Amino acid sequence: MPELMVNIDHVATLREARRIHYPDPVLAAGIAEMAGATGIIIHLREDRRHIKDRDLKILRDVVRTKLNLEMAATPEMAKIAASTKPDMITLVPEKRQELTTEGGLDAIKFAAKIEKVIAAVKKHGIAVSLFIDPVESQIKTSARIGADMIEIHTGSFADARTARVKKRELDKVIRSAVLGKELGLGVNAGHGLHYHNVREIAVIPQIDELSIGHSVIARAIFVGLDRAVRDMIELIK
């Protein structure tokens, strides 16, 4: 059974809608951990649209499970990771105009750049994951350039409108998870997962952790964050 890491970016998104001091993502992290989450995810974007540097510093001090810092593969972000020392980082593609991360990182096209960031961060004992599409060549390149883990992008599976397309995309995720394990990588998965589709991904035995944010925070509006996290964990089980 995979474990659940909860992305709390959208707590900060709500805070920044008014540019005030609440709701506090630090408090959200504590509630999620107490509800059973085995990791907390934040994305420190280059434009700082939601999570801020101060949030990262405080969360590094208070998170007691695992802190996963999503970030772009840039020298600036590598320096921030080296100084704050999250338990792991996940390198993701980043465009300023996007609403959320769109698609996986191109580990082949940007292999040299990514490899430098991986090397710089791993010197500080930080594990590195690459957020990639379920494509064989991307997985093999991730292993070759030194990643410890991959996070399989499940967005195409989640967005599938027909059973045929959904099965095709699910098969890609399954094959990618198997290949990742064969190459000695940790295997995580995430993007677009919610309470009605998570089971199909959770039953894949090669997947270690699921990264879920938007659906958990959205459900928390109606039932509270503690209940939202516990409900997701029950579905994963």
C-alpha positions as CSV (number, residue, x, y, z in Angstrom):
1,M,0.0,0.0,0.0
2,P,1.4,3.4,-0.9
3,E,1.7,6.1,1.7
4,L,0.1,9.6,1.4
5,M,2.1,12.8,1.1
6,V,-0.2,15.9,1.2
7,N,0.5,19.0,-0.8
8,I,-0.5,22.1,1.1
9,D,0.2,24.7,-1.5
10,H,-3.5,25.6,-1.9
11,V,-3.7,26.6,1.8
12,A,-1.2,29.3,0.9
13,T,-3.1,30.1,-2.3
14,L,-6.1,31.0,-0.2
15,R,-4.0,33.1,2.1
16,E,-2.4,35.0,-0.8
17,A,-5.9,35.7,-2.3
18,R,-6.2,38.4,0.4
19,R,-2.4,38.7,1.1
20,I,-3.0,38.3,4.8
21,H,-1.5,35.9,7.4
22,Y,-4.1,33.1,7.4
23,P,-4.9,30.3,6.7
24,D,-1.5,29.2,7.7
25,P,0.1,26.3,5.7
26,V,2.2,25.4,8.8
27,L,-0.9,24.7,10.8
28,A,-2.3,22.7,7.9
29,A,0.9,20.6,7.8
30,G,0.5,19.7,11.5
31,I,-3.1,18.7,11.0
32,A,-2.3,16.5,8.0
33,E,0.5,14.8,9.9
34,M,-1.6,14.0,12.9
35,A,-4.3,12.6,10.5
36,G,-1.8,10.1,9.2
37,A,0.0,11.8,6.2
38,T,3.5,10.5,5.9
39,G,4.9,13.6,4.2
40,I,4.2,17.2,3.5
41,I,4.7,18.7,0.0
42,I,5.2,22.4,-0.9
43,H,6.2,23.9,-4.2
44,L,8.3,27.0,-3.8
45,R,7.7,28.5,-7.2
46,E,10.1,31.1,-8.7
47,D,7.3,33.7,-8.7
48,R,6.4,32.9,-5.0
49,R,2.7,32.9,-5.9
50,H,1.7,30.9,-2.9
51,I,4.4,29.3,-0.7
52,K,7.0,31.8,0.5
53,D,10.6,31.4,1.7
54,R,9.4,32.0,5.2
55,D,6.9,29.1,5.0
56,L,9.7,26.8,3.9
57,K,12.0,27.7,6.7
58,I,9.3,27.3,9.4
59,L,8.0,24.0,7.9
60,R,11.5,22.6,7.8
61,D,11.6,23.2,11.6
62,V,8.2,21.8,12.4
63,V,7.5,18.9,10.0
64,R,8.1,15.7,11.7
65,T,7.4,13.2,8.9
66,K,9.0,14.1,5.6
67,L,9.3,17.5,3.9
68,N,9.2,17.2,0.1
69,L,10.2,20.5,-1.7
70,E,8.9,20.7,-5.2
71,M,11.1,23.1,-7.2
72,A,12.4,24.1,-10.6
73,A,15.8,22.8,-11.7
74,T,17.6,26.1,-11.3
75,P,20.8,27.1,-9.4
76,E,18.7,29.5,-7.2
77,M,16.5,26.7,-6.1
78,A,19.4,24.3,-5.6
79,K,21.0,26.8,-3.2
80,I,17.7,27.2,-1.3
81,A,17.4,23.4,-1.0
82,A,21.0,23.1,0.2
83,S,20.5,25.7,2.9
84,T,17.1,24.5,4.2
85,K,17.7,20.8,3.8
86,P,14.3,19.3,3.1
87,D,14.2,15.5,3.3
88,M,13.7,15.3,-0.4
89,I,13.1,17.5,-3.4
90,T,11.0,16.9,-6.5
91,L,12.2,18.6,-9.6
92,V,9.3,19.8,-11.7
93,P,8.8,21.9,-14.9
94,E,7.6,25.4,-14.2
95,K,6.0,28.1,-16.3
96,R,5.0,31.4,-14.8
97,Q,1.7,31.6,-16.8
98,E,0.4,28.1,-15.8
99,L,-2.2,27.6,-13.2
100,T,-0.5,24.4,-11.9
101,T,2.3,22.2,-13.1
102,E,1.5,21.0,-16.6
103,G,3.1,17.7,-17.7
104,G,6.3,16.1,-16.6
105,L,9.8,17.3,-16.6
106,D,11.7,16.6,-19.8
107,A,14.6,14.7,-18.3
108,I,16.1,14.0,-21.7
109,K,16.1,17.5,-23.2
110,F,17.4,19.1,-20.0
111,A,19.5,16.2,-18.8
112,A,22.8,18.2,-18.3
113,K,21.0,20.9,-16.4
114,I,19.1,18.5,-14.2
115,E,22.1,16.4,-13.5
116,K,24.0,19.4,-12.1
117,V,21.1,20.3,-9.8
118,I,20.9,16.6,-8.7
119,A,24.6,16.5,-7.9
120,A,24.5,19.8,-6.0
121,V,21.6,18.8,-3.8
122,K,22.6,15.2,-3.1
123,K,25.9,16.5,-1.7
124,H,23.8,17.7,1.3
125,G,22.1,14.4,1.8
126,I,18.9,15.3,0.2
127,A,17.1,12.7,-1.9
128,V,16.0,13.7,-5.4
129,S,12.8,12.8,-7.3
130,L,12.0,13.8,-10.9
131,F,8.3,14.5,-11.8
132,I,8.1,12.9,-15.2
133,D,5.5,11.6,-17.7
134,P,5.1,7.8,-17.9
135,V,7.5,7.3,-20.7
136,E,10.2,4.6,-20.8
137,S,12.9,6.9,-22.1
138,Q,12.2,9.5,-19.4
139,I,12.5,6.9,-16.7
140,K,15.7,5.4,-18.0
141,T,17.2,8.9,-18.3
142,S,16.1,9.8,-14.7
143,A,18.0,6.7,-13.4
144,R,21.1,7.5,-15.6
145,I,21.5,11.1,-14.4
146,G,21.3,10.2,-10.7
147,A,17.7,10.6,-9.5
148,D,16.8,8.5,-6.4
149,M,13.1,8.5,-7.3
150,I,10.6,9.3,-9.9
151,E,7.1,10.7,-9.5
152,I,4.9,9.5,-12.3
153,H,2.7,12.2,-13.7
154,T,-0.9,10.8,-13.5
155,G,-2.6,13.8,-15.1
156,S,-3.4,12.1,-18.4
157,F,-5.0,9.2,-16.5
158,A,-7.0,11.6,-14.3
159,D,-8.2,13.7,-17.2
160,A,-9.3,10.7,-19.4
161,R,-12.8,11.2,-20.7
162,T,-13.5,7.6,-21.9
163,A,-12.9,4.1,-20.4
164,R,-10.6,3.2,-23.3
165,V,-8.4,6.2,-22.9
166,K,-8.3,5.8,-19.1
167,K,-7.2,2.2,-19.4
168,R,-4.5,3.1,-21.9
169,E,-3.2,5.8,-19.6
170,L,-3.4,3.5,-16.5
171,D,-1.4,0.9,-18.4
172,K,1.3,3.5,-19.0
173,V,1.5,4.3,-15.3
174,I,1.7,0.6,-14.4
175,R,4.5,-0.1,-16.9
176,S,6.4,2.9,-15.7
177,A,6.1,1.9,-12.1
178,V,7.4,-1.6,-12.9
179,L,10.3,-0.2,-15.0
180,G,11.2,2.3,-12.3
181,K,11.5,-0.4,-9.7
182,E,13.6,-2.6,-12.1
183,L,16.0,0.3,-12.4
184,G,16.3,0.7,-8.6
185,L,14.3,3.8,-8.3
186,G,11.8,4.8,-5.7
187,V,8.4,5.2,-7.4
188,N,5.8,7.9,-6.5
189,A,2.8,9.1,-8.4
190,G,0.6,12.2,-8.5
191,H,-1.3,14.9,-10.2
192,G,-5.1,15.0,-10.6
193,L,-5.7,12.2,-8.2
194,H,-8.9,12.5,-6.2
195,Y,-11.4,10.5,-4.1
196,H,-13.0,8.9,-7.1
197,N,-9.9,7.7,-9.0
198,V,-7.1,7.2,-6.4
199,R,-7.9,3.4,-5.9
200,E,-6.9,2.5,-9.4
201,I,-3.4,4.0,-8.8
202,A,-3.1,2.9,-5.2
203,V,-3.4,-0.8,-6.0
204,I,-0.2,-0.7,-8.2
205,P,2.2,-2.6,-5.9
206,Q,5.4,-0.8,-7.2
207,I,4.2,2.7,-6.1
208,D,5.6,3.8,-2.8
209,E,3.9,7.1,-2.2
210,L,1.1,9.2,-3.6
211,S,1.3,13.0,-3.8
212,I,-2.1,14.6,-3.5
213,G,-3.0,18.2,-2.8
214,H,-5.9,19.9,-4.5
215,S,-8.6,17.3,-3.9
216,V,-7.7,16.9,-0.2
217,I,-7.7,20.7,0.4
218,A,-11.0,21.1,-1.6
219,R,-12.7,18.4,0.5
220,A,-11.4,20.0,3.7
221,I,-13.6,23.0,3.0
222,F,-16.6,20.8,3.7
223,V,-15.4,18.2,6.2
224,G,-12.3,19.7,7.7
225,L,-8.6,18.8,6.9
226,D,-8.3,16.1,9.5
227,R,-11.2,14.2,8.0
228,A,-10.2,14.9,4.4
229,V,-6.8,13.3,5.0
230,R,-8.2,10.3,6.9
231,D,-10.7,9.7,4.1
232,M,-8.0,9.7,1.5
233,I,-5.9,7.3,3.5
234,E,-8.8,4.9,3.9
235,L,-9.4,4.9,0.1
236,I,-5.7,4.2,-0.5
237,K,-5.9,1.3,1.9
